[in-house]
Amino acid sequence: MPKVLIADKLSLAAVAIFKERGVEADVKTGLSKEELLKIVAQYDGIAIRSATKITADVIKAAKNLKVVGRAGIGVDNVDIPAATAAGVIVMNTPFGNSITTAEHAISLMLALARELPAANASTQAGKWEKNRFMGVEITGKVLGLIGAGNIGSIVADRAKGLKMRVIAYDPYLSAERAGDLGVEKVELNDLLARADFITLHVPMTAETKNIISADAINKMKKGARIINCARGGLIDEKALKEALDSGHIAGAALDVFAEEPAKENVLFGNEKVVATPHLGASTSEAQENVALQVAEQISDYLLTGAITNALNMPSISASEAQKVRPWIDLAQKLGAFAGQLTDTSLTAVEILYEGTAATLNTRALTQAALAGLLKPALADVNMVNAPIVAKERGIKVSETRRDQQGVYEGYMQITVTAEGLRRSVAGTVFSNGRPRIIQIKNIDLDSEFAPHMLYVTNEDKPGFIGKLGTLLGEAKVNIANFNLGRSGPGLDSIALVEIDGPISESVLGQIRKLPLVKQAKALAF
């Protein structure tokens, strides 16, 4: 009988599910790391929330561990690379908290509009300051969504019910999806200038860190109000304080902070700030939902091999895993290749499977391809939620399967459409199980994937390769491999160069200035 450790507090209904399914469940909460290390080897699975840390040391000691299930979305307390290396599946429950988090954002917006926390404190202190707290109505006001994914779309629906006008900035939101949501798609600067209330619903990435910066705040209309129930670090808290002190921003409601637990913060003590201790997912319904989901998912995997909501493995049966794994690797890397070259809003993704690739679990391959494609812009995307993320943003995904057409027994091609531009990349898996790129924009070449690569498109004219090599040499960029392809003599050419380390923006700038160069990009895999 499989054995699971419930290391954090879960609903008793979750314990009942394990037992009903034939899984032995031990409830041992509040364990120290040392106590956990002593007992973890006897368990096949661990169910956690946010308190227990599944570190590399814990995974190393867990000789029989097969799955870690997180009741909730965040997995900062799990060392996913260590788990992956050990063959441990890491699952979460990404959608059980969506409604609760959206409702919390709406609640904070209403509290902010009517200054409820300050009015409550004043009244309970025995004062009667009726004329002091002059709030604003939200009816007819403009709500600006930064991020229109799962939670953002729920906020939009609730806000429309409150008779607000909703505008949204999201690079992956198509015009068609915006129409379905009943929101107006706008650019970020337009949103900042027009919105009376701004609410954040984006992951924390290099692109979104401090998306509400001093410059962004200066572009907001005077008297705007800001709500953040997404991630700490999306707002420059010092800049926000200055804007609140100056009166440019009327108020802010924050559930998340750059440093948590937030025992001290530059914004604390300001009556214009409504603050809650990361309560976005804290309702009894949400806690019950995620507990039941994680118990079902862990049981399914341990008893049948079914994988659901995994962050380091697509949904696929255990019997398929060995055969399909190298193709999953290829799909993810082809997607990452296309994603790193795409700077505009995606509207469609077409995936072609030929030969042996068409006989595999193409759903898992498509999930992996979409995860690779979307991850450069959306850090929280994984092989499980990528199709949902794509759907939320109106990206049309299509698959075609057909018999072998060319020289390769198996072949996979990804074609992306982004604001009228189409780009394709294709690959295969050789007998050694290693994925390779064999075609870019219908130009044949042959290259393995490498951690660091340089992609250059240029006109096929004499002398270009020498100039590129000389420039890289002078910049101390070592070339490990150089792969070339062209559409024909004197026509378009592609250079895919494996290099020993990251290439700087300054060197990329020099490459782009070379005669004949059309595009130069640094790629990482």
C-alpha positions in Angstrom: 0.0 0.0 0.0 1.4 3.4 -0.9 2.2 5.7 2.0 1.8 9.4 2.1 3.0 12.0 4.7 0.7 14.9 5.3 3.2 17.4 6.6 1.1 20.5 6.8 -2.5 21.1 7.9 -5.0 19.9 5.4 -8.8 19.4 5.5 -9.9 16.1 7.2 -11.7 15.4 3.9 -8.3 15.1 2.2 -7.2 12.4 4.7 -10.5 10.6 4.0 -9.8 10.6 0.3 -6.4 9.0 0.8 -7.9 6.2 2.9 -10.8 5.6 0.6 -8.5 5.3 -2.4 -6.3 2.8 -0.6 -3.4 5.1 0.3 -2.0 5.0 3.9 -1.8 8.6 5.2 0.1 9.8 8.2 -0.6 13.3 9.5 2.5 14.8 11.1 2.5 18.6 11.0 5.0 21.1 12.4 8.0 18.8 11.9 11.4 20.4 12.1 13.8 19.8 9.2 15.7 17.2 11.3 12.6 15.4 12.3 11.5 15.3 8.6 14.8 14.0 7.5 14.6 11.1 9.9 11.2 9.8 8.7 10.9 10.9 5.1 12.5 7.7 3.6 9.4 5.6 4.4 7.0 7.7 2.3 6.0 7.4 -1.4 4.4 10.9 -1.4 4.3 14.1 0.6 1.3 16.5 0.8 2.2 20.0 1.9 1.1 23.6 2.0 3.5 26.5 2.3 5.1 25.7 5.7 7.1 22.5 5.1 10.3 23.0 3.0 11.1 20.2 0.6 14.8 21.0 0.1 17.4 19.1 -1.8 18.5 17.5 1.5 15.0 16.2 2.1 14.7 14.8 -1.4 18.0 13.1 -1.1 16.9 11.5 2.2 13.5 10.5 0.7 14.7 7.2 -1.0 11.2 6.1 -1.8 9.6 9.4 -2.7 7.7 9.6 -6.0 5.5 12.6 -5.7 5.2 15.9 -3.8 1.8 17.5 -3.9 1.3 21.2 -2.9 -2.2 22.2 -1.9 -2.1 25.6 -3.5 -0.3 27.2 -6.4 3.1 28.5 -5.0 6.0 26.0 -4.9 8.7 28.3 -3.6 9.2 25.8 -0.7 10.0 22.9 -3.1 13.4 22.4 -4.8 12.0 21.5 -8.2 15.3 21.0 -9.9 16.4 18.6 -7.2 13.1 16.8 -7.4 13.3 16.5 -11.1 16.8 15.1 -10.9 15.6 12.5 -8.5 12.6 11.5 -10.6 10.1 13.0 -8.1 6.9 14.5 -9.6 6.0 17.9 -8.2 2.3 18.8 -8.4 0.3 21.8 -7.4 -3.4 22.8 -7.5 -3.2 26.0 -9.6 -6.8 26.8 -10.0 -8.4 26.1 -6.7 -7.7 29.6 -5.4 -8.7 31.7 -8.5 -12.1 32.8 -7.4 -11.0 33.5 -3.8 -8.0 35.6 -5.0 -10.2 37.6 -7.5 -12.8 38.3 -4.8 -10.0 39.5 -2.5 -8.9 42.0 -5.1 -12.5 43.3 -5.5 -12.8 43.5 -1.7 -9.6 45.5 -1.4 -10.8 47.8 -4.2 -14.1 48.5 -2.5 -12.4 49.0 0.9 -9.9 51.4 -0.7 -12.6 53.4 -2.5 -14.6 54.0 0.7 -11.6 54.2 3.2 -13.2 51.5 5.3 -10.1 50.3 7.4 -9.3 53.9 8.5 -13.0 54.7 9.1 -13.4 51.5 11.1 -10.4 52.3 13.3 -11.6 55.8 13.9 -15.1 54.8 14.8 -14.0 52.0 17.2 -11.7 54.5 18.9 -14.8 56.5 19.9 -14.6 59.2 17.3 -17.4 60.1 14.9 -15.5 61.6 11.9 -18.3 61.4 9.4 -16.9 64.3 7.3 -13.3 63.0 7.3 -13.8 59.9 5.2 -15.0 61.1 1.8 -14.7 58.1 -0.5 -15.5 57.6 -4.2 -18.0 55.5 -6.1 -16.7 52.7 -8.4 -19.7 52.8 -10.7 -18.7 54.2 -14.1 -15.0 54.3 -13.1 -12.3 52.7 -15.3 -10.6 49.6 -13.9 -7.2 48.8 -15.5 -6.2 45.2 -15.4 -2.5 44.5 -15.8 -2.8 40.8 -16.7 -5.9 39.2 -18.0 -5.3 35.5 -17.4 -7.4 33.2 -15.1 -7.7 35.5 -12.1 -7.7 38.7 -14.1 -10.6 37.6 -16.2 -12.6 36.7 -13.1 -11.9 40.2 -11.7 -13.0 41.7 -15.0 -16.3 39.8 -14.8 -17.0 40.9 -11.3 -16.0 44.5 -12.0 -18.4 44.7 -15.0 -21.2 43.5 -12.7 -20.3 46.5 -10.5 -20.8 48.7 -13.6 -17.2 49.6 -14.1 -15.5 50.1 -17.5 -12.7 47.6 -17.8 -9.5 48.0 -19.9 -6.7 45.5 -19.9 -3.0 45.3 -20.7 -1.7 41.8 -21.5 0.7 41.1 -24.3 -0.9 37.6 -24.8 -4.5 38.9 -24.8 -5.9 38.7 -28.3 -8.6 41.1 -29.6 -11.0 38.1 -29.9 -10.5 37.1 -26.3 -10.8 40.7 -25.1 -14.1 40.8 -26.9 -15.2 37.6 -25.1 -14.3 39.1 -21.7 -16.0 42.4 -22.5 -12.8 44.4 -21.9 -10.9 46.9 -24.1 -7.4 45.8 -24.9 -4.9 48.7 -24.5 -1.2 49.3 -24.3 0.3 49.8 -20.8 0.9 53.6 -21.1 -2.7 54.0 -22.2 -4.0 52.0 -19.2 -1.8 54.0 -16.8 -3.2 57.3 -18.2 -6.9 56.3 -18.2 -7.5 54.0 -15.2 -9.1 55.2 -12.0 -8.2 51.9 -10.3 -5.3 49.6 -11.4 -5.1 46.0 -10.3 -2.2 43.6 -10.9 -2.6 40.0 -12.0 0.7 39.0 -13.6 3.5 36.6 -12.5 6.8 37.9 -11.1 9.4 37.9 -14.0 12.3 40.0 -15.1 9.8 41.9 -17.4 7.2 42.5 -14.7 9.5 43.3 -11.7 8.6 46.9 -10.7 6.2 47.2 -13.6 4.6 49.9 -11.4 7.8 52.0 -11.2 8.2 55.7 -10.5 8.0 56.4 -14.2 4.8 54.3 -14.5 3.3 56.1 -11.5 4.0 59.5 -13.0 2.0 58.4 -16.1 -1.1 57.6 -14.0 -3.9 60.1 -13.6 -3.9 62.1 -10.4 -6.0 60.3 -7.8 -5.6 56.8 -9.2 -5.7 53.9 -6.8 -3.6 50.7 -7.0 -4.5 47.1 -5.9 -2.0 44.2 -5.9 -3.0 40.7 -4.9 -0.6 39.0 -7.3 3.1 39.1 -6.3 5.3 41.3 -4.2 8.0 43.1 -6.3 5.6 44.2 -9.0 5.4 47.6 -7.4 8.3 49.9 -6.5 7.2 50.4 -2.9 9.4 53.4 -2.3 8.1 55.2 -5.4 4.5 54.4 -4.3 5.1 55.9 -0.9 6.4 59.1 -2.5 3.4 59.3 -4.8 1.0 58.7 -1.9 2.8 61.4 0.2 2.6 63.9 -2.7 -1.1 63.1 -3.3 -0.6 62.0 -6.8 -1.9 58.5 -5.9 -5.0 58.5 -3.8 -4.5 55.1 -2.2 -3.2 51.6 -2.5 -4.4 48.2 -1.3 -1.8 45.5 -1.0 -2.0 41.8 -0.1 1.6 41.1 -1.2 4.9 42.7 -0.5 8.5 42.6 -1.8 9.7 41.0 1.4 7.4 38.6 3.3 6.5 38.1 6.0 6.2 41.9 6.0 6.8 42.8 9.6 8.1 46.2 8.5 7.5 48.1 5.3 7.9 51.6 4.1 4.2 51.8 3.3 3.0 50.7 6.8 1.4 53.4 9.0 -0.1 55.3 6.0 -3.9 55.7 6.2 -4.0 55.7 2.4 -2.8 52.1 2.4 -4.9 49.1 3.0 -2.7 46.1 3.8 -3.5 42.4 4.4 -1.1 39.5 5.1 -1.2 37.6 1.8 -4.8 36.5 2.2 -5.6 36.0 -1.5 -6.2 32.3 -1.1 -7.5 32.4 2.5 -11.1 31.3 2.4 -12.5 28.0 3.8 -13.8 27.1 0.3 -10.4 27.6 -1.3 -8.5 25.7 1.4 -11.0 22.8 1.0 -10.8 22.8 -2.8 -7.0 22.6 -2.9 -6.8 20.0 -0.2 -9.2 17.7 -1.9 -7.5 18.3 -5.3 -4.0 17.5 -4.0 -5.3 14.3 -2.3 -6.9 13.1 -5.5 -3.8 13.9 -7.6 -1.3 12.2 -5.4 -3.6 9.1 -5.1 -4.0 8.9 -8.9 -0.3 9.0 -9.5 0.6 6.5 -6.8 -2.1 4.1 -7.8 -2.4 4.4 -11.6 0.6 6.5 -12.7 -1.7 9.3 -13.9 -0.1 12.7 -13.7 -2.2 15.9 -13.2 -1.0 19.5 -12.6 2.7 18.6 -12.5 5.3 21.3 -12.8 8.1 19.1 -14.0 6.3 16.6 -16.1 3.3 16.8 -18.5 0.1 14.9 -18.0 0.9 11.5 -19.3 0.6 7.9 -18.2 3.6 6.1 -16.6 3.7 3.5 -19.4 4.3 6.2 -22.0 7.0 8.2 -20.2 10.1 6.4 -21.4 9.3 6.5 -25.1 7.9 10.1 -25.2 10.4 11.8 -22.9 13.0 12.8 -25.5 10.2 14.1 -27.8 8.9 16.2 -24.8 12.4 17.6 -24.5 12.4 18.4 -28.2 9.0 20.0 -28.1 9.8 22.2 -25.1 13.1 23.4 -26.7 11.5 24.1 -30.1 8.8 26.1 -28.3 11.5 28.0 -26.3 13.3 28.7 -29.6 10.2 30.2 -31.2 9.2 32.0 -27.9 12.6 33.7 -27.6 12.3 35.0 -31.2 8.8 36.3 -30.8 8.5 39.9 -29.5 4.9 40.6 -30.4 1.5 39.2 -29.3 1.0 35.6 -30.3 -2.3 34.8 -32.1 -1.8 31.2 -33.3 0.4 28.2 -32.9 0.3 25.3 -35.4 2.1 22.1 -34.5 2.8 19.4 -37.1 3.7 15.8 -36.2 5.0 13.4 -38.7 6.0 9.7 -38.7 6.9 8.3 -35.2 6.1 11.7 -33.6 2.5 11.4 -34.8 2.1 8.1 -33.0 3.0 9.5 -29.6 0.9 11.3 -27.0 0.8 14.5 -28.9 -1.2 16.2 -26.2 1.8 15.9 -23.9 4.1 17.1 -26.7 1.9 20.1 -27.4 1.8 21.0 -23.7 5.5 20.9 -23.6 5.8 23.0 -26.7 3.4 25.7 -25.4 5.2 25.8 -22.1 8.5 26.4 -23.8 6.9 29.0 -26.1 5.2 31.0 -23.4 7.7 30.7 -20.5 10.0 33.5 -21.7 7.2 36.0 -21.1 5.2 34.2 -18.4 7.4 32.6 -15.8 4.6 30.7 -14.0 3.8 28.7 -17.2 4.4 25.0 -17.0 3.5 21.9 -19.1 0.3 21.5 -17.3 -1.2 25.0 -17.3 0.3 26.2 -20.7 -2.8 25.2 -22.8 -5.1 27.0 -20.3 -2.8 30.1 -20.4 -2.8 30.1 -24.2 -6.6 29.8 -24.3 -7.1 32.6 -21.8 -5.1 34.8 -24.0 -6.9 33.8 -27.2 -4.0 32.0 -28.8 -5.4 29.4 -31.2 -3.6 26.1 -31.0 -3.9 23.5 -33.7 -2.3 20.1 -34.2 -1.8 18.1 -37.4 -0.6 14.5 -37.5 0.4 12.7 -40.7 2.6 9.8 -41.9 6.3 10.2 -42.7 6.8 12.6 -45.6 10.6 13.2 -45.7 13.8 11.5 -44.7 13.3 11.6 -41.0 11.3 8.8 -39.3 10.0 11.4 -36.8 9.5 15.1 -37.4 7.9 18.0 -35.5 7.4 21.5 -36.6 6.1 24.5 -34.7 4.7 27.5 -36.6 3.8 30.6 -34.7 1.7 33.6 -35.9 2.2 36.9 -34.1 0.6 40.1 -35.4 0.7 38.9 -39.0 4.2 37.4 -38.9 4.7 33.7 -39.3 7.8 31.8 -38.2 8.5 28.1 -38.1 11.1 25.8 -36.5 11.3 22.1 -36.9 13.3 19.3 -35.2 13.7 15.6 -34.7 15.1 13.1 -32.2 18.0 11.0 -33.3 18.7 7.4 -32.3 20.8 8.6 -29.4 17.7 10.3 -27.9 19.1 13.8 -28.3 16.8 16.5 -29.9 18.1 18.5 -32.9 17.0 21.5 -34.9 16.7 20.6 -38.5 14.8 23.5 -40.0 14.2 27.2 -39.3 11.8 29.2 -41.4 11.9 26.4 -44.0 15.7 26.7 -44.3 17.4 23.4 -43.7 20.3 23.1 -41.2 21.4 20.6 -38.4 22.2 21.7 -34.9 21.9 20.4 -31.4 20.5 22.6 -28.7 23.0 24.2 -26.3 22.7 26.2 -23.1 23.8 29.4 -24.9 23.3 30.1 -28.6 23.4 33.0 -31.0 20.8 33.3 -33.8 21.6 35.5 -36.7 19.7 36.0 -40.0 21.5 37.8 -42.8 21.8 38.2 -46.6 23.9 35.4 -48.1 26.9 37.4 -49.3 30.7 36.7 -49.3 32.6 37.7 -46.2 29.8 37.8 -43.7 30.9 34.7 -41.7 34.4 36.0 -41.4 33.2 39.4 -40.1 30.9 37.7 -37.6 33.7 35.3 -36.4 36.2 38.2 -36.0 33.7 40.3 -34.0 33.0 37.4 -31.7 36.7 36.7 -31.3 37.5 40.3 -30.4 34.6 40.3 -27.9 36.1 37.2 -26.3 33.0 35.1 -27.2 34.2 31.5 -27.8 32.5 29.6 -30.6 31.8 26.0 -29.7 29.9 25.1 -32.9 28.8 27.0 -36.0 25.7 25.9 -38.0 24.6 27.4 -41.3 21.6 27.2 -43.6 20.4 29.3 -46.5 17.3 29.4 -48.8 19.6 29.8 -51.8 22.7 31.5 -53.2 22.6 35.2 -52.4 19.2 34.9 -50.5 18.3 34.6 -46.8 20.8 32.8 -44.6 20.7 31.7 -41.0 23.7 31.2 -38.6 23.0 29.3 -35.4 26.1 29.5 -33.2 26.8 27.6 -30.1 28.8 29.7 -27.7 30.4 29.0 -24.3 28.5 31.5 -22.2 26.0 34.3 -22.3 26.5 37.1 -24.8 26.1 40.7 -23.7 23.7 43.2 -25.2 26.6 45.4 -26.3 28.0 42.6 -28.4 24.6 41.8 -29.8 24.3 45.5 -30.7 27.6 45.3 -32.6 26.4 42.2 -34.5 23.2 43.9 -35.5 25.2 46.8 -37.0 27.2 44.4 -39.3 26.4 44.8 -43.0 23.8 42.3 -44.2 22.4 41.4 -40.7 18.6 41.4 -40.4 18.2 40.0 -36.9 20.5 38.9 -34.0 19.2 37.2 -30.9 20.8 35.5 -27.8 19.1 32.2 -27.0 19.2 30.1 -23.8 18.1 26.5 -23.4 
